[in-house]
Amino acid sequence: MPQIWFERPVPSKFLPLLEGQATVAGPASATPDQPLSALAGAQVAIVGSRFRFDGAFFDQFPGLRAVIRTGIGYDNVSVPDATAHRVAVCNVPSGPTISTAEHAVALMLATVKHLKQGDRDLRRGGIADLYMAFDGIELYGRRLGLIGLGRIGSRVARFAQALDMIVIAYDPYLAPAQAAAGVALASSLEALLAVADVVSIHAPYSPETHRLFNAERFAQMKPGAYLINAARGGLVDEAALLSALESGHLAGAGLDVFDPEPPPPNHPLLQRDDVIASGHLAGATQASKDRLIEGAIQQAVNVLRGERPPFLLNPEVWPLPDTR
């Protein structure tokens, strides 16, 4: 019977999906020195973001026929290398949508309301009039600029509209007719940055978007604006962001992602009251985790049955060599 290697332990409630289809390999047999030791006999790997899957990896495990990423992003998987080795690459794009969108809005609210500063001031004591020392903003009537209007960005747009925000978006891959209801598409990224009170990033990470938000982009943002990033850390030049905050040009940032991850505890952005941070937790709800693992297992079973999985990222490899 074929094997599926799991980077993380499989919740027992999902094991029935594998009955008669495959056996489970890893990570119970893994060791710190050999975390991938159980992969040698597997035909499919269900993976997170902790390892790099490139040509050297595929050379090491020639029996592998598919890598399935439990999430939307797959920047740790070299799709060209996988394609060259006739390995299918899949993701589970809808799994974390709801949780990530909610988390982005939570970061936005916490950031513009200066909740980190308020919490710290209250715990430290010594401020006689917290009311006068506190200076958050209302989101009513403010402009939210979305960078990317896919699954997550569109849901964030609906949440923001419920807060009576004006929502604009920049997405070069989206036709105007495809925009979410009530969302205006900006003609350019520069045009969006000039008017948005809050900018929330929901773009994929790629060589083209590496450090998309750099010193030049921050200078184009509206003075006093806020940045939210629940996408990928590599989209933001953290040194440039720090400078924009230190100068007062930006009023704050809400960050779920960093580059590299996790950031060191002494990272300068983590020391600031105007930065709300979480450790790549946007999709870390039980509902999201369940959708991700179930969607990954279903596609693994598709591959083992010779059925094309629904979210195949390199269709040119299909059909695969026999996986049994």
N, C-alpha and C positions, 0 to 999 in steps of 0.2 A: 504494500500500500504506500502511496506517495506521502511525503512529509511536508508540513508547513512549519517554517521557523518563525517564531514570534520574538520580537525584541523585548517585549514586556510580558509578564504572566497573563495568561488568558483567563478571564473571569469564567467560573464554572458554568454560569448560566448560558454561555455561548458554545460550550462543548457539544451539545446535541447537533449543532449545525455541521459538525465535522464527522459525525458518526457514519461509518461506511464510505467516507470520502478521503480522509487523510488522518495521519497521526501527527501529534504535536511534538515539535523539537524546540529546545531552548525555552527560556533562558535559565532554567533550573540547573542545568549542567554546566553553565558558564562559570568562569573564574575571572578575577580581575586581570590576570595575565592573558587569558584566552577567552574574551567575551563572546567570540563568534565560533567557539569550538563545536557547537552542535549544528552548524550550518552545512557541514560537508555533505550530509545525506539529503538535504532538503531540495525540493523543486521550486518552492515558492517561499518568499520572505515577506512577512508583514512587519513594517518598520516604522520607527518614529524619525526623530531628527538628530539623534545622538551620534550616528556614524555617517561616514562619507562613502557613497556607493559609486565608484568610478571604475576605470579600466583595470587598475591593479586589483580591486576587489573582485571584479568579474573573472579575472584571470585565476584568482585563488579558488573560486567556486564555480567551475565550469558546468556543473549539473544544474545550476539555478536557471529557471525559465521565466520567473516573474518576480518583480519587486513591487509591493503594494504599500503606498505611503498612507498612514492613518492621519490624513489631514488634507488641506488644500495645497499648501506649498510643497514643492519637491526640489528645492534648490540644493539639497544635500545629495540628490541623485543626478548623476550625469546621464541625461537621456541619450545624447549621442553615443557615449560609451556603451550604454545598455543596448542600444540599437545595433551597434557593431558586433555585439556578442549574442544577438538574437534573444535578448531578454526583454520581456514586456514590462512596461512601467505604468502603474495605475495610481490614481489618488482617489480620495473620497471627498469631493468638493462640497457637498451639501451638509456633511456631518456637523461641523462647528459653526455653521452660519448664524443660527439664532444666538448661541452663547457669545460668540465673538462680537456680534452687533450690540448686544446688551452691554458687554464689557466696555466697548468703545464709548457708548453713551454714559456709562458709569464713570469712566475716566474723564469725559468731558465735564460732567456735572461736578465731580470732585475737584477738578482743576479750576474751573471758573468760579466756584464757590470758595476756593482757598481752604478746603477742608483740612489739608495737611497742616497748614499754618495754624488754623483754629484749634485743631487737636493738640498740637505741640504747645501752643500758648496756654491752653487750659491745663495741661498736665504740668507744665513748668511753674505756673503761678507767677505772681509778681506783677501782673498787669491789672491795674485797678479798673479799667473800663474796656473790657473786651469788645463791647458793642462798637465803640468808636475806633478801636484798633483794627477792626475787621473791615474788609473792603472787597467783597465779592461782586459779581455782576449778575444781572438777569439775562436769560437767554431769549426771552420774549422779544420778537422783532429783530433779533440778531441774525447775521448771515453765517450759515454753515457751508464751508467749501469742502466738497468730497473729492478726493483724488482716487478715482475708480468708482464705477457705479455697477458693479457686478452683484452677486448674491448678497454679500455683506453690506456693501455700500448702499444698495437699494433699501435694505431693511433699516439701516441707520437713518436714511432719509425719511422713512415713514415715522420713526421714533421722533426725529427732530421736528417734523411737521406737527406732531401732536403737542410739542412744546411751543408751537406758534413761531418757529424759526423759519427764516427764508432759506431755502436750500438751493445751492448751485453746485454743479459738478463739472469736473474735467475728466473725460475719458476718450482718448483718441481712437479707441476701437469700437465706439458706440455710435450708431446713427441716431439722429434726433428723435426719430419715431420710437426708438427702443428705450428712451429715458423713462425713469419712473415717473408716475403721475405727479404733476406739480413741481418737478425739478427742472430748472433751467440749465442748459449745457453752456458752459463758458467756451468762448472761441479759442482760448489758449490758457495754459497754466498761469502765465503772468497775469492775465486778466482776472482770473479767480483769486490769486494771492493778493491782489491789490485791494480787494473789497471784502474778503472773508474775515469775520471776527474770530471764527474758529476754523481751523483746517484739520480735517481728519483723513488719514492716509489709508486707503484700501486697495493699493496696487500690488501686483505680484513683484517679487524680487527677481531680477535678471541682470546680466552684465549691462544692459541699457539703462536700467533704473538704479544701478549701484550709486548710493549717495545722491539720489535725485534731489534731496533736500540738503543743500550745501550753503555756504556763506552767501552766494549770489541769490539763491532762492529765499533765504531768510530775509535778506535786504529788500526783496520784492514784496514781502508780506506787510500787511497793514500794521502800523505801529500799535502796540498793545494787544496784538492778536495772540491766540493760543494754538499750540500744535498738539495733535493727538495721533499716536502711532500704535495701532494694534495689528499691524501687518507683518513687517520684517524689519529687524534692526538695521540691516545693510542699506535700507532706503534713506537713512539719515546719517549725515556727518555729525557725530556727537560733539566733537570739538567746536564745530561751527554753531551748533545749537547752544552749547554752553556760552559762547561769546555773545550770541543774540540775547540770551537771558541776562547775562551779566551787564550788558549795555543798557538794558531796559527796553530794547526794541520789541522783544516778545514779553508777554506778561506771565506766561507759564506753559507747561507741557505735561501731558499725560502719556506715559510710555509703558507699554506692556512688553516691548521687545528691545533688545540691545544687540550690539555687535562688538565683541563676541558675547555669547551667553554661557553662564550667567555673568553679569558684570561683577567686578570685585566689590566688596563691601565699602571700600573707600572711594568708589567712583564719584567724581565731583558732582555729577547730576543727582546722585542719590542723597547728597548732603543738603540740597536746596529745598526750602519750604515751598517754592513755586513749581516744584516737580512732583507729580504723583506717579509712582512706579509700581509695577507688578512684574512677576517673573515669568513672562510668556504663559499666562494663566487664562487668557481670554476664552479658550475653548475647553478649559478644565472644569466643566460641570459634568455630573453623572449622566445627564441626558445626552450631552454632546459625546462623551466617551463611548456610550452605548451605541450611538449611531455610527461612530467612526469604526469601532471594532466589528460591528455587525456588517457594515458596508464593505470593509476590507475582507472579512471572511467569505462573504458571498462572492466577491470577485475572485478570490483564491480558488473557490470551488468551481467557478466558471472556467478558469484557466485549466484546472485539472481535468475537467470534463471535455475540454476542447471547444468550449463555448466562448465567444469573444466577450470580454468583460465590458461593461457599459462606459467606464471612464479610462479607456486605453489612451495613453499619451503619445505613444509611438506606433500608430496603426500599421506602419510599413513592415513591422516584424510578424504580423499575423498572416497566415496561421503559424503557430509555433511548432517546433519539433515535438514529437510525442513526449508528454510529461510523465507517462507511467512507466 
